[in-house]
Structures are given as structure tokens and as C-alpha cells.
Amino acid sequence: MATVAAAAALTANDSHKKNRIQVSNTKKPLFFYVNLAKRYIQQHNEVELSALGMAIATVVTIAEILKNNGLATEKKVLTSTVGMKDENKGRLVQKAKIEIVLGKSEKFDNLMDPATTTESEAADDDKK
């Protein structure tokens, strides 16, 4: 429960970032975040993935999927700890935090639009 409150607090503090994705490992499936990151890269040329605690492994997995598929390049990785109130006990708890910034790869547009290249090649073949 503390992670959910922390994610909400972080979202309120960092709402000025349009290309930030706050990842949770309980709310959405992995590939929801992968596809959302692709869309953010398309719109903003980069995406910032961030997570707290147990969701860090999910962020790293998302980043690796995008990098291994040739869609993104790693620009920056930041780690830190964040102090927050534990909802149950009311005391301050230290949570690990990661932020990974991924940029658009050179191959991104070609990999994202295989249908258009195939259609245009087929149209060129028809003209011949």
C-alpha cells in the first residue's frame, strides 16, 4: 500500500513531465507499459521510466525489451532512496527508486512502420 501512495505523491510532484511513466507491478500488465513507452518515444523522442521498491525489476525489464528490440537506446539511469510514510505504522520508510531515460533509436521509425514500407514496396512492384 505504501508503494501506491508513493506513486501518487511522485506523480503529483513530477506532473510537469509529459514523457514520464510511473510503473507499478500490480496495476497493469508488463506489455501495457512497453506499448505506452513506444508511444511516448514516438511522440517525445524519449521516455522516462520510473519505479519504487518492488516495481524496479519491472522497469528494468521494460527498458531491456525496448533496447533488445532495437527501439530505444539508454540515455540515463538514476538510482536513489526516497523517504515516505508507511500507511500502516505511520513511520518514515526508505524506498529504493530508479529512473531510466530511453531515447529513440535510429531504427525506431523503420521498426514501428513495417506495414507502410511493405505496402509502398508492393505498390512500387505493381507499377513495374
Secondary structure as GFF3:
##gff-version 3
##sequence-region A 1 128
A	DSSP	alpha_helix	2	13	.	.	.	ID=ss1
A	DSSP	beta_strand	20	22	.	.	.	ID=ss2
A	DSSP	alpha_helix	30	44	.	.	.	ID=ss3
A	DSSP	beta_strand	46	52	.	.	.	ID=ss4
A	DSSP	three_ten_helix	53	55	.	.	.	ID=ss5
A	DSSP	alpha_helix	56	68	.	.	.	ID=ss6
A	DSSP	beta_strand	72	85	.	.	.	ID=ss7
A	DSSP	beta_strand	92	104	.	.	.	ID=ss8
A	DSSP	alpha_helix	108	112	.	.	.	ID=ss9
A	DSSP	alpha_helix	114	127	.	.	.	ID=ss10
###
